[in-house]
Amino acid sequence: TGADSGDFAQTNNCNSSLAAGAQCTINVTFRPAATGTRTGTLTVTDNASGSPQTASLTGTGVAPAATLSPTSLTFASQDVGATSAPQAVTLSNPGSGPLSISSIAITGANSGDFAQTNNCGSSVAAGAKCTINVTFRPTATGTRTGTLTVTDNASGSPQTVSLTGIGVRPAASVSPTSLLFLPQLIGTTSAPQRVTLSNTGSGPLLINSIATSGGNSGDFAQTNNCGSSLAAGASCTINVTFSPTGLLLRSSTLAITDNASGSPQTVSLTGTGL
């Protein structure tokens, strides 16, 4: 009986009669329907003086709660196949009972593009928190999405965080793909011819080197305004000159080494020494 009688239950081996000097056992369990202090009374009605006999029952109901902060992560544009710096999500238990974690996983359309590590373990104590670190490694260009899903014993489970990132990839093109110089006197330098390097992709083109190589590479020289990186949609200029050191046909290759598919990009160079 009592205010929260439904929160308590009893089983017993007392039957309907108890012999003089004998005893029996009543087992009481507590299953709170709400948080906070819960009370009831165990009442035994019999033919003894002072009936009914009573025992006061008290218990405290606790419940975990789960919050995730932030509730969404947006990653900066990331090269396809490269892993971003981690972003942190905090899982907190502001409730009054332990938060039991069944799983922390990434689901959704592009779940394989995101990964998580965490220090949450299988339980988070009341008032405690833990950290989930999420990284983004796109497998394709364009917008990529996923969901960080935390399954637990709190109300509203699973708790989720939306994940978004953009996969980008540079693309390099050179124009023209060959240069033919007019016949040039040995020991003199031609007028420059221009090669345009363009980044037609969606990510930055990282330039490792621009150099002439192979054949008569010493007969050709280049200067450029490309720097070490070329933004998506941008272009730069490479000027090539010819200074033959020998007679007749001279040839080499202008090679551009970068992070685009098909690297190095090449331009064939040909001239005649007189």
C-alpha atoms as an extended CHARMM CRD file, in Angstrom:
* protein
*
       274  EXT
         1         1  THR       CA              0.0000000000        0.0000000000        0.0000000000  PROA      1               0.0000000000
         2         2  GLY       CA              1.0320000000        3.6690000000        0.0300000000  PROA      2               0.0000000000
         3         3  ALA       CA              1.8510000000        6.5000000000       -2.3490000000  PROA      3               0.0000000000
         4         4  ASP       CA              3.9970000000        4.5080000000       -4.7730000000  PROA      4               0.0000000000
         5         5  SER       CA              2.7420000000        1.0170000000       -4.0090000000  PROA      5               0.0000000000
         6         6  GLY       CA              2.9650000000        0.0340000000       -7.6730000000  PROA      6               0.0000000000
         7         7  ASP       CA              6.7360000000        0.4470000000       -7.5220000000  PROA      7               0.0000000000
         8         8  PHE       CA              7.0810000000       -2.4120000000       -5.0260000000  PROA      8               0.0000000000
         9         9  ALA       CA              6.1530000000       -6.0800000000       -5.3020000000  PROA      9               0.0000000000
        10        10  GLN       CA              6.3150000000       -8.9990000000       -2.8820000000  PROA      10              0.0000000000
        11        11  THR       CA              6.4220000000      -12.7590000000       -2.9170000000  PROA      11              0.0000000000
        12        12  ASN       CA              6.2640000000      -14.9410000000        0.2000000000  PROA      12              0.0000000000
        13        13  ASN       CA              6.1910000000      -18.4850000000        1.5400000000  PROA      13              0.0000000000
        14        14  CYS       CA              3.8880000000      -17.7160000000        4.4330000000  PROA      14              0.0000000000
        15        15  ASN       CA              0.7040000000      -19.4750000000        3.2980000000  PROA      15              0.0000000000
        16        16  SER       CA             -2.4550000000      -18.7890000000        5.3000000000  PROA      16              0.0000000000
        17        17  SER       CA             -1.2480000000      -19.9340000000        8.7230000000  PROA      17              0.0000000000
        18        18  LEU       CA              1.9890000000      -19.7850000000       10.6680000000  PROA      18              0.0000000000
        19        19  ALA       CA              2.5370000000      -22.1800000000       13.6150000000  PROA      19              0.0000000000
        20        20  ALA       CA              3.6160000000      -20.8830000000       17.0070000000  PROA      20              0.0000000000
        21        21  GLY       CA              7.3900000000      -20.2670000000       17.0150000000  PROA      21              0.0000000000
        22        22  ALA       CA              7.6160000000      -20.5620000000       13.2250000000  PROA      22              0.0000000000
        23        23  GLN       CA              8.5690000000      -17.9490000000       10.6480000000  PROA      23              0.0000000000
        24        24  CYS       CA              8.2630000000      -17.2830000000        6.9580000000  PROA      24              0.0000000000
        25        25  THR       CA              9.9050000000      -14.9890000000        4.4390000000  PROA      25              0.0000000000
        26        26  ILE       CA              8.4980000000      -12.1070000000        2.4160000000  PROA      26              0.0000000000
        27        27  ASN       CA             10.7180000000      -10.9430000000       -0.4680000000  PROA      27              0.0000000000
        28        28  VAL       CA             10.1680000000       -7.3690000000       -1.6630000000  PROA      28              0.0000000000
        29        29  THR       CA             11.4270000000       -5.9620000000       -4.9570000000  PROA      29              0.0000000000
        30        30  PHE       CA             11.5920000000       -2.3640000000       -6.1590000000  PROA      30              0.0000000000
        31        31  ARG       CA             10.8930000000       -1.2780000000       -9.7420000000  PROA      31              0.0000000000
        32        32  PRO       CA             10.5240000000        2.5160000000       -9.8030000000  PROA      32              0.0000000000
        33        33  ALA       CA              8.1370000000        4.0410000000      -12.2830000000  PROA      33              0.0000000000
        34        34  ALA       CA              9.7140000000        7.4820000000      -11.9380000000  PROA      34              0.0000000000
        35        35  THR       CA             12.8460000000        9.1780000000      -10.6560000000  PROA      35              0.0000000000
        36        36  GLY       CA             13.2610000000       10.4460000000       -7.1180000000  PROA      36              0.0000000000
        37        37  THR       CA             12.2060000000        9.0490000000       -3.7440000000  PROA      37              0.0000000000
        38        38  ARG       CA              9.4800000000        6.3950000000       -3.9060000000  PROA      38              0.0000000000
        39        39  THR       CA              7.6360000000        5.0650000000       -0.8510000000  PROA      39              0.0000000000
        40        40  GLY       CA              5.2250000000        2.3220000000        0.0550000000  PROA      40              0.0000000000
        41        41  THR       CA              4.1700000000        0.1180000000        2.9280000000  PROA      41              0.0000000000
        42        42  LEU       CA              4.2720000000       -3.6550000000        3.2600000000  PROA      42              0.0000000000
        43        43  THR       CA              1.1090000000       -4.5910000000        5.1920000000  PROA      43              0.0000000000
        44        44  VAL       CA              0.4630000000       -7.9650000000        6.8380000000  PROA      44              0.0000000000
        45        45  THR       CA             -3.0790000000       -8.4220000000        8.1080000000  PROA      45              0.0000000000
        46        46  ASP       CA             -3.5370000000      -11.2760000000       10.5860000000  PROA      46              0.0000000000
        47        47  ASN       CA             -5.2670000000      -12.3370000000       13.8200000000  PROA      47              0.0000000000
        48        48  ALA       CA             -2.4890000000      -11.1280000000       16.1260000000  PROA      48              0.0000000000
        49        49  SER       CA             -2.6660000000       -8.1390000000       18.4150000000  PROA      49              0.0000000000
        50        50  GLY       CA             -1.6950000000       -4.9040000000       16.6470000000  PROA      50              0.0000000000
        51        51  SER       CA             -2.7470000000       -6.1690000000       13.2300000000  PROA      51              0.0000000000
        52        52  PRO       CA             -1.9360000000       -5.0670000000       10.6250000000  PROA      52              0.0000000000
        53        53  GLN       CA              1.8400000000       -5.2930000000       10.9550000000  PROA      53              0.0000000000
        54        54  THR       CA              3.6800000000       -2.9310000000        8.5990000000  PROA      54              0.0000000000
        55        55  ALA       CA              7.1180000000       -2.2910000000        7.1560000000  PROA      55              0.0000000000
        56        56  SER       CA              7.8950000000        1.0190000000        5.4890000000  PROA      56              0.0000000000
        57        57  LEU       CA              9.4360000000        0.7480000000        2.0360000000  PROA      57              0.0000000000
        58        58  THR       CA             11.6780000000        3.4100000000        0.4790000000  PROA      58              0.0000000000
        59        59  GLY       CA             13.6810000000        3.4940000000       -2.7230000000  PROA      59              0.0000000000
        60        60  THR       CA             15.1050000000        6.0360000000       -5.1430000000  PROA      60              0.0000000000
        61        61  GLY       CA             14.3530000000        5.8930000000       -8.8390000000  PROA      61              0.0000000000
        62        62  VAL       CA             17.1550000000        6.9730000000      -11.1480000000  PROA      62              0.0000000000
        63        63  ALA       CA             17.2910000000        7.3490000000      -14.9380000000  PROA      63              0.0000000000
        64        64  PRO       CA             20.1300000000        8.0890000000      -17.3450000000  PROA      64              0.0000000000
        65        65  ALA       CA             19.9100000000       10.8500000000      -19.9260000000  PROA      65              0.0000000000
        66        66  ALA       CA             22.0280000000       11.3360000000      -23.0170000000  PROA      66              0.0000000000
        67        67  THR       CA             22.9510000000       14.5190000000      -24.8570000000  PROA      67              0.0000000000
        68        68  LEU       CA             25.3160000000       14.9840000000      -27.7870000000  PROA      68              0.0000000000
        69        69  SER       CA             27.0510000000       18.2690000000      -28.5510000000  PROA      69              0.0000000000
        70        70  PRO       CA             27.2300000000       19.4430000000      -31.2330000000  PROA      70              0.0000000000
        71        71  THR       CA             24.3510000000       17.7410000000      -33.0230000000  PROA      71              0.0000000000
        72        72  SER       CA             25.9210000000       18.1730000000      -36.4530000000  PROA      72              0.0000000000
        73        73  LEU       CA             29.4410000000       18.2200000000      -37.8940000000  PROA      73              0.0000000000
        74        74  THR       CA             30.4310000000       19.8800000000      -41.1540000000  PROA      74              0.0000000000
        75        75  PHE       CA             33.8770000000       19.0850000000      -42.4980000000  PROA      75              0.0000000000
        76        76  ALA       CA             35.8750000000       21.3650000000      -44.7610000000  PROA      76              0.0000000000
        77        77  SER       CA             36.4110000000       20.2470000000      -48.3440000000  PROA      77              0.0000000000
        78        78  GLN       CA             38.7610000000       17.2810000000      -48.2910000000  PROA      78              0.0000000000
        79        79  ASP       CA             40.8400000000       15.6410000000      -51.0110000000  PROA      79              0.0000000000
        80        80  VAL       CA             39.4740000000       12.2570000000      -52.0300000000  PROA      80              0.0000000000
        81        81  GLY       CA             41.4280000000        9.5730000000      -50.1940000000  PROA      81              0.0000000000
        82        82  ALA       CA             42.8910000000       11.9580000000      -47.6030000000  PROA      82              0.0000000000
        83        83  THR       CA             41.8360000000       11.9560000000      -43.9430000000  PROA      83              0.0000000000
        84        84  SER       CA             40.7210000000       15.1340000000      -42.2140000000  PROA      84              0.0000000000
        85        85  ALA       CA             41.6710000000       16.3210000000      -38.7590000000  PROA      85              0.0000000000
        86        86  PRO       CA             39.2330000000       14.9270000000      -36.1760000000  PROA      86              0.0000000000
        87        87  GLN       CA             36.2200000000       16.8370000000      -34.9140000000  PROA      87              0.0000000000
        88        88  ALA       CA             34.9800000000       16.1400000000      -31.3830000000  PROA      88              0.0000000000
        89        89  VAL       CA             31.4830000000       15.2660000000      -30.1920000000  PROA      89              0.0000000000
        90        90  THR       CA             30.7730000000       15.2280000000      -26.4510000000  PROA      90              0.0000000000
        91        91  LEU       CA             28.3950000000       12.5930000000      -25.0700000000  PROA      91              0.0000000000
        92        92  SER       CA             27.0630000000       13.6800000000      -21.6600000000  PROA      92              0.0000000000
        93        93  ASN       CA             24.8930000000       11.9230000000      -19.0910000000  PROA      93              0.0000000000
        94        94  PRO       CA             22.9980000000       14.6480000000      -17.1940000000  PROA      94              0.0000000000
        95        95  GLY       CA             20.6830000000       12.0390000000      -15.6860000000  PROA      95              0.0000000000
        96        96  SER       CA             20.6900000000       10.3490000000      -12.2940000000  PROA      96              0.0000000000
        97        97  GLY       CA             21.5870000000        6.8040000000      -13.3700000000  PROA      97              0.0000000000
        98        98  PRO       CA             24.3850000000        5.1580000000      -15.3650000000  PROA      98              0.0000000000
        99        99  LEU       CA             24.1570000000        5.4220000000      -19.1450000000  PROA      99              0.0000000000
       100       100  SER       CA             24.7420000000        1.9820000000      -20.6750000000  PROA      100             0.0000000000
       101       101  ILE       CA             26.0960000000        2.2360000000      -24.2070000000  PROA      101             0.0000000000
       102       102  SER       CA             25.1720000000       -0.5500000000      -26.6010000000  PROA      102             0.0000000000
       103       103  SER       CA             26.9810000000        0.8320000000      -29.6350000000  PROA      103             0.0000000000
       104       104  ILE       CA             28.5740000000        3.8880000000      -31.1980000000  PROA      104             0.0000000000
       105       105  ALA       CA             28.5770000000        3.6270000000      -34.9680000000  PROA      105             0.0000000000
       106       106  ILE       CA             28.3710000000        5.5880000000      -38.1930000000  PROA      106             0.0000000000
       107       107  THR       CA             25.4360000000        4.8940000000      -40.4590000000  PROA      107             0.0000000000
       108       108  GLY       CA             23.8770000000        6.5220000000      -43.4890000000  PROA      108             0.0000000000
       109       109  ALA       CA             24.4360000000        7.0020000000      -47.1870000000  PROA      109             0.0000000000
       110       110  ASN       CA             28.2260000000        7.4820000000      -47.1510000000  PROA      110             0.0000000000
       111       111  SER       CA             29.0200000000        5.8920000000      -43.7940000000  PROA      111             0.0000000000
       112       112  GLY       CA             32.3150000000        4.5010000000      -45.0940000000  PROA      112             0.0000000000
       113       113  ASP       CA             33.6230000000        8.0390000000      -45.6170000000  PROA      113             0.0000000000
       114       114  PHE       CA             33.5240000000        8.7740000000      -41.8780000000  PROA      114             0.0000000000
       115       115  ALA       CA             35.2060000000        7.0550000000      -38.9280000000  PROA      115             0.0000000000
       116       116  GLN       CA             35.0160000000        7.4670000000      -35.1590000000  PROA      116             0.0000000000
       117       117  THR       CA             37.0840000000        6.6890000000      -32.0940000000  PROA      117             0.0000000000
       118       118  ASN       CA             35.8900000000        7.2780000000      -28.5450000000  PROA      118             0.0000000000
       119       119  ASN       CA             36.7630000000        6.9310000000      -24.8740000000  PROA      119             0.0000000000
       120       120  CYS       CA             33.2150000000        6.2140000000      -23.7240000000  PROA      120             0.0000000000
       121       121  GLY       CA             33.5060000000        2.5430000000      -22.8370000000  PROA      121             0.0000000000
       122       122  SER       CA             30.3040000000        0.6420000000      -22.1250000000  PROA      122             0.0000000000
       123       123  SER       CA             28.9210000000        2.9790000000      -19.4540000000  PROA      123             0.0000000000
       124       124  VAL       CA             28.9390000000        6.6790000000      -18.6030000000  PROA      124             0.0000000000
       125       125  ALA       CA             28.2360000000        7.5570000000      -14.9780000000  PROA      125             0.0000000000
       126       126  ALA       CA             25.5710000000       10.0730000000      -13.9920000000  PROA      126             0.0000000000
       127       127  GLY       CA             26.9870000000       13.5650000000      -14.4570000000  PROA      127             0.0000000000
       128       128  ALA       CA             29.9350000000       12.3250000000      -16.5210000000  PROA      128             0.0000000000
       129       129  LYS       CA             30.8370000000       12.7650000000      -20.1730000000  PROA      129             0.0000000000
       130       130  CYS       CA             33.0530000000       11.2540000000      -22.8500000000  PROA      130             0.0000000000
       131       131  THR       CA             34.4380000000       12.2430000000      -26.2280000000  PROA      131             0.0000000000
       132       132  ILE       CA             33.8100000000       10.8400000000      -29.6970000000  PROA      132             0.0000000000
       133       133  ASN       CA             36.2810000000       11.9430000000      -32.3940000000  PROA      133             0.0000000000
       134       134  VAL       CA             35.0570000000       11.8020000000      -35.9920000000  PROA      134             0.0000000000
       135       135  THR       CA             37.2120000000       11.9970000000      -39.1330000000  PROA      135             0.0000000000
       136       136  PHE       CA             36.2760000000       12.3940000000      -42.8070000000  PROA      136             0.0000000000
       137       137  ARG       CA             38.0090000000       10.5530000000      -45.6550000000  PROA      137             0.0000000000
       138       138  PRO       CA             35.9220000000       10.9490000000      -48.8210000000  PROA      138             0.0000000000
       139       139  THR       CA             35.8850000000        8.1490000000      -51.3500000000  PROA      139             0.0000000000
       140       140  ALA       CA             34.3570000000       10.2990000000      -54.0890000000  PROA      140             0.0000000000
       141       141  THR       CA             33.8550000000       13.9370000000      -55.0130000000  PROA      141             0.0000000000
       142       142  GLY       CA             30.7940000000       15.9550000000      -54.0490000000  PROA      142             0.0000000000
       143       143  THR       CA             28.7100000000       16.1380000000      -50.8940000000  PROA      143             0.0000000000
       144       144  ARG       CA             29.0900000000       13.1360000000      -48.5830000000  PROA      144             0.0000000000
       145       145  THR       CA             26.7990000000       12.4500000000      -45.6390000000  PROA      145             0.0000000000
       146       146  GLY       CA             26.5120000000       10.0910000000      -42.7010000000  PROA      146             0.0000000000
       147       147  THR       CA             25.1110000000        9.8530000000      -39.1870000000  PROA      147             0.0000000000
       148       148  LEU       CA             26.9190000000        9.2340000000      -35.9120000000  PROA      148             0.0000000000
       149       149  THR       CA             24.5540000000        6.9650000000      -33.9550000000  PROA      149             0.0000000000
       150       150  VAL       CA             24.7920000000        6.2880000000      -30.2140000000  PROA      150             0.0000000000
       151       151  THR       CA             22.5390000000        3.4840000000      -28.9630000000  PROA      151             0.0000000000
       152       152  ASP       CA             22.0100000000        3.4040000000      -25.1940000000  PROA      152             0.0000000000
       153       153  ASN       CA             19.4790000000        2.9720000000      -22.3870000000  PROA      153             0.0000000000
       154       154  ALA       CA             18.4170000000        6.6230000000      -22.2300000000  PROA      154             0.0000000000
       155       155  SER       CA             15.1120000000        7.9850000000      -23.4020000000  PROA      155             0.0000000000
       156       156  GLY       CA             15.1720000000        8.9130000000      -27.0870000000  PROA      156             0.0000000000
       157       157  SER       CA             17.8360000000        6.3710000000      -28.0060000000  PROA      157             0.0000000000
       158       158  PRO       CA             19.5110000000        6.3120000000      -30.4350000000  PROA      158             0.0000000000
       159       159  GLN       CA             21.0400000000        9.7670000000      -30.1770000000  PROA      159             0.0000000000
       160       160  THR       CA             22.4060000000       11.0590000000      -33.4850000000  PROA      160             0.0000000000
       161       161  VAL       CA             24.7730000000       13.6120000000      -34.9970000000  PROA      161             0.0000000000
       162       162  SER       CA             24.5100000000       14.4770000000      -38.6950000000  PROA      162             0.0000000000
       163       163  LEU       CA             27.8100000000       14.3700000000      -40.6170000000  PROA      163             0.0000000000
       164       164  THR       CA             28.5250000000       16.2920000000      -43.8110000000  PROA      164             0.0000000000
       165       165  GLY       CA             31.6430000000       16.8290000000      -45.8850000000  PROA      165             0.0000000000
       166       166  ILE       CA             32.6400000000       17.5510000000      -49.4580000000  PROA      166             0.0000000000
       167       167  GLY       CA             35.0740000000       15.3850000000      -51.3570000000  PROA      167             0.0000000000
       168       168  VAL       CA             37.2710000000       17.2500000000      -53.8200000000  PROA      168             0.0000000000
       169       169  ARG       CA             39.8600000000       16.1680000000      -56.3470000000  PROA      169             0.0000000000
       170       170  PRO       CA             42.2730000000       18.2840000000      -58.3900000000  PROA      170             0.0000000000
       171       171  ALA       CA             42.6740000000       17.7720000000      -62.1290000000  PROA      171             0.0000000000
       172       172  ALA       CA             45.6230000000       19.0870000000      -64.1100000000  PROA      172             0.0000000000
       173       173  SER       CA             45.7500000000       19.9340000000      -67.7900000000  PROA      173             0.0000000000
       174       174  VAL       CA             48.4930000000       21.5530000000      -69.8650000000  PROA      174             0.0000000000
       175       175  SER       CA             48.0700000000       23.4680000000      -73.0990000000  PROA      175             0.0000000000
       176       176  PRO       CA             49.6480000000       23.0310000000      -75.5240000000  PROA      176             0.0000000000
       177       177  THR       CA             51.0290000000       19.5320000000      -75.0110000000  PROA      177             0.0000000000
       178       178  SER       CA             54.0220000000       20.1210000000      -77.2900000000  PROA      178             0.0000000000
       179       179  LEU       CA             56.2890000000       23.0320000000      -78.1940000000  PROA      179             0.0000000000
       180       180  LEU       CA             58.2790000000       23.2990000000      -81.4310000000  PROA      180             0.0000000000
       181       181  PHE       CA             60.9540000000       25.9780000000      -81.4710000000  PROA      181             0.0000000000
       182       182  LEU       CA             62.2940000000       27.5780000000      -84.6480000000  PROA      182             0.0000000000
       183       183  PRO       CA             65.9030000000       26.7660000000      -85.5560000000  PROA      183             0.0000000000
       184       184  GLN       CA             68.1770000000       28.5840000000      -83.1130000000  PROA      184             0.0000000000
       185       185  LEU       CA             71.8820000000       29.4330000000      -83.2230000000  PROA      185             0.0000000000
       186       186  ILE       CA             73.9920000000       27.4790000000      -80.7550000000  PROA      186             0.0000000000
       187       187  GLY       CA             74.6320000000       29.5370000000      -77.6380000000  PROA      187             0.0000000000
       188       188  THR       CA             71.6940000000       31.8780000000      -78.1510000000  PROA      188             0.0000000000
       189       189  THR       CA             68.3240000000       31.8530000000      -76.4440000000  PROA      189             0.0000000000
       190       190  SER       CA             64.9580000000       31.8310000000      -78.1610000000  PROA      190             0.0000000000
       191       191  ALA       CA             61.9520000000       33.9190000000      -77.2910000000  PROA      191             0.0000000000
       192       192  PRO       CA             59.8370000000       32.1580000000      -74.6700000000  PROA      192             0.0000000000
       193       193  GLN       CA             56.9000000000       29.9740000000      -75.5730000000  PROA      193             0.0000000000
       194       194  ARG       CA             54.0200000000       29.7030000000      -73.1420000000  PROA      194             0.0000000000
       195       195  VAL       CA             52.4460000000       26.6270000000      -71.5490000000  PROA      195             0.0000000000
       196       196  THR       CA             49.2910000000       27.0560000000      -69.4650000000  PROA      196             0.0000000000
       197       197  LEU       CA             48.7720000000       24.7510000000      -66.4990000000  PROA      197             0.0000000000
       198       198  SER       CA             45.1170000000       24.6310000000      -65.4040000000  PROA      198             0.0000000000
       199       199  ASN       CA             43.3840000000       23.0190000000      -62.4420000000  PROA      199             0.0000000000
       200       200  THR       CA             40.0310000000       21.9090000000      -63.7940000000  PROA      200             0.0000000000
       201       201  GLY       CA             39.1720000000       19.8820000000      -60.6880000000  PROA      201             0.0000000000
       202       202  SER       CA             37.4140000000       20.7060000000      -57.4320000000  PROA      202             0.0000000000
       203       203  GLY       CA             40.3800000000       20.6100000000      -55.0380000000  PROA      203             0.0000000000
       204       204  PRO       CA             43.7390000000       22.4000000000      -54.7690000000  PROA      204             0.0000000000
       205       205  LEU       CA             46.4770000000       21.2120000000      -57.1170000000  PROA      205             0.0000000000
       206       206  LEU       CA             49.6670000000       20.7570000000      -55.1160000000  PROA      206             0.0000000000
       207       207  ILE       CA             52.7180000000       21.2160000000      -57.3260000000  PROA      207             0.0000000000
       208       208  ASN       CA             55.8130000000       19.2930000000      -56.3180000000  PROA      208             0.0000000000
       209       209  SER       CA             58.0670000000       20.2610000000      -59.2100000000  PROA      209             0.0000000000
       210       210  ILE       CA             58.1980000000       21.7880000000      -62.6830000000  PROA      210             0.0000000000
       211       211  ALA       CA             61.3210000000       20.8190000000      -64.5970000000  PROA      211             0.0000000000
       212       212  THR       CA             62.7450000000       19.7680000000      -67.9550000000  PROA      212             0.0000000000
       213       213  SER       CA             63.9490000000       16.1980000000      -68.1000000000  PROA      213             0.0000000000
       214       214  GLY       CA             65.2920000000       13.6410000000      -70.5190000000  PROA      214             0.0000000000
       215       215  GLY       CA             67.0960000000       13.9760000000      -73.8300000000  PROA      215             0.0000000000
       216       216  ASN       CA             68.6620000000       17.4120000000      -74.1680000000  PROA      216             0.0000000000
       217       217  SER       CA             67.1030000000       18.8570000000      -71.0280000000  PROA      217             0.0000000000
       218       218  GLY       CA             69.9810000000       21.3320000000      -70.6270000000  PROA      218             0.0000000000
       219       219  ASP       CA             68.9680000000       23.0160000000      -73.8990000000  PROA      219             0.0000000000
       220       220  PHE       CA             65.5950000000       24.0720000000      -72.4910000000  PROA      220             0.0000000000
       221       221  ALA       CA             64.7510000000       26.2330000000      -69.4810000000  PROA      221             0.0000000000
       222       222  GLN       CA             61.5250000000       27.2500000000      -67.7970000000  PROA      222             0.0000000000
       223       223  THR       CA             60.2230000000       29.9540000000      -65.5050000000  PROA      223             0.0000000000
       224       224  ASN       CA             56.7260000000       29.9660000000      -64.0220000000  PROA      224             0.0000000000
       225       225  ASN       CA             54.3070000000       31.7840000000      -61.7390000000  PROA      225             0.0000000000
       226       226  CYS       CA             52.5990000000       28.6400000000      -60.4760000000  PROA      226             0.0000000000
       227       227  GLY       CA             53.8530000000       28.5220000000      -56.8970000000  PROA      227             0.0000000000
       228       228  SER       CA             53.3100000000       25.3970000000      -54.8330000000  PROA      228             0.0000000000
       229       229  SER       CA             49.5220000000       25.2420000000      -55.1040000000  PROA      229             0.0000000000
       230       230  LEU       CA             46.9210000000       26.0610000000      -57.7200000000  PROA      230             0.0000000000
       231       231  ALA       CA             43.3440000000       26.6180000000      -56.5950000000  PROA      231             0.0000000000
       232       232  ALA       CA             40.4270000000       24.8230000000      -58.2180000000  PROA      232             0.0000000000
       233       233  GLY       CA             39.5200000000       26.6140000000      -61.4480000000  PROA      233             0.0000000000
       234       234  ALA       CA             42.7820000000       28.5730000000      -61.5560000000  PROA      234             0.0000000000
       235       235  SER       CA             45.6500000000       28.4890000000      -64.0300000000  PROA      235             0.0000000000
       236       236  CYS       CA             49.2690000000       29.5930000000      -64.2360000000  PROA      236             0.0000000000
       237       237  THR       CA             51.8830000000       30.1430000000      -66.8970000000  PROA      237             0.0000000000
       238       238  ILE       CA             55.1200000000       28.3180000000      -67.6320000000  PROA      238             0.0000000000
       239       239  ASN       CA             57.4920000000       30.0510000000      -70.0640000000  PROA      239             0.0000000000
       240       240  VAL       CA             59.9650000000       27.8010000000      -71.8730000000  PROA      240             0.0000000000
       241       241  THR       CA             63.0460000000       28.9380000000      -73.7930000000  PROA      241             0.0000000000
       242       242  PHE       CA             65.4320000000       27.0510000000      -76.1120000000  PROA      242             0.0000000000
       243       243  SER       CA             69.2280000000       27.5130000000      -76.0030000000  PROA      243             0.0000000000
       244       244  PRO       CA             70.7690000000       24.7430000000      -78.1160000000  PROA      244             0.0000000000
       245       245  THR       CA             74.1560000000       23.4010000000      -77.1300000000  PROA      245             0.0000000000
       246       246  GLY       CA             74.5100000000       21.2530000000      -80.2360000000  PROA      246             0.0000000000
       247       247  LEU       CA             73.5400000000       20.9980000000      -83.8750000000  PROA      247             0.0000000000
       248       248  LEU       CA             70.4400000000       19.5190000000      -85.4430000000  PROA      248             0.0000000000
       249       249  LEU       CA             67.4210000000       18.1140000000      -83.5700000000  PROA      249             0.0000000000
       250       250  ARG       CA             67.2520000000       18.7450000000      -79.8250000000  PROA      250             0.0000000000
       251       251  SER       CA             64.4530000000       17.4270000000      -77.6370000000  PROA      251             0.0000000000
       252       252  SER       CA             63.3410000000       17.1460000000      -74.0380000000  PROA      252             0.0000000000
       253       253  THR       CA             60.2290000000       17.0310000000      -71.8760000000  PROA      253             0.0000000000
       254       254  LEU       CA             58.6610000000       19.5850000000      -69.5550000000  PROA      254             0.0000000000
       255       255  ALA       CA             57.3830000000       17.5450000000      -66.5840000000  PROA      255             0.0000000000
       256       256  ILE       CA             54.9540000000       18.8000000000      -63.9280000000  PROA      256             0.0000000000
       257       257  THR       CA             54.7130000000       16.6070000000      -60.8400000000  PROA      257             0.0000000000
       258       258  ASP       CA             51.6200000000       17.1770000000      -58.7070000000  PROA      258             0.0000000000
       259       259  ASN       CA             48.8050000000       15.4900000000      -56.7670000000  PROA      259             0.0000000000
       260       260  ALA       CA             46.4500000000       15.1020000000      -59.7230000000  PROA      260             0.0000000000
       261       261  SER       CA             45.6310000000       11.8810000000      -61.4710000000  PROA      261             0.0000000000
       262       262  GLY       CA             48.0580000000       11.1350000000      -64.3060000000  PROA      262             0.0000000000
       263       263  SER       CA             50.9670000000       12.9930000000      -62.7290000000  PROA      263             0.0000000000
       264       264  PRO       CA             53.4230000000       13.9270000000      -64.0600000000  PROA      264             0.0000000000
       265       265  GLN       CA             51.8020000000       16.0080000000      -66.7670000000  PROA      265             0.0000000000
       266       266  THR       CA             54.1810000000       16.4540000000      -69.7080000000  PROA      266             0.0000000000
       267       267  VAL       CA             54.8500000000       18.7220000000      -72.6620000000  PROA      267             0.0000000000
       268       268  SER       CA             57.2050000000       17.5540000000      -75.4140000000  PROA      268             0.0000000000
       269       269  LEU       CA             59.8990000000       20.0840000000      -76.3740000000  PROA      269             0.0000000000
       270       270  THR       CA             61.6390000000       20.1050000000      -79.7480000000  PROA      270             0.0000000000
       271       271  GLY       CA             64.0380000000       22.4860000000      -81.4700000000  PROA      271             0.0000000000
       272       272  THR       CA             66.9080000000       22.5300000000      -83.9500000000  PROA      272             0.0000000000
       273       273  GLY       CA             70.3760000000       23.8550000000      -83.2220000000  PROA      273             0.0000000000
       274       274  LEU       CA             72.2380000000       25.7630000000      -85.9430000000  PROA      274             0.0000000000
